[in-house]
Amino acid sequence: MPSLNVSFTEEELDGVRAAAAAEGKSLKQYLHDLGVREMQRGQFVAGASVWAERLRGEFDDAFPDEVPPSERGGAAAA
């Protein structure tokens, strides 16, 4: 299994150790989970963006006062 060596300052490492201890995890498990969570967060944000874009027209039709002035059908920005 691939592995990774990561360098920290003493202060950074103290903080990471404290965060791992607060979650009841080993340093190795904490850093692993942190990377996986960030990857999953990125996937969630990308999916949410696609979903929002798909529904943008419907939302704009339902709430015309919420459409930014620059995006209103040809209306000049205030």
Stockholm file with secondary structure:
# STOCKHOLM 1.0

chainA/1-78         MPSLNVSFTEEELDGVRAAAAAEGKSLKQYLHDLGVREMQRGQFVAGASVWAERLRGEFDDAFPDEVPPSERGGAAAA
#=GR chainA/1-78 SS CCCCCCCCCHHHHHHHHHHHHHTTCCHHHHHHHHHHHHHHHHHHHHHHHHHHHHHHHHHHHHCGGGSCGGGSTTCCCC
#=GC SS_cons        CCCCCCCCCHHHHHHHHHHHHHTTCCHHHHHHHHHHHHHHHHHHHHHHHHHHHHHHHHHHHHCGGGSCGGGSTTCCCC
//
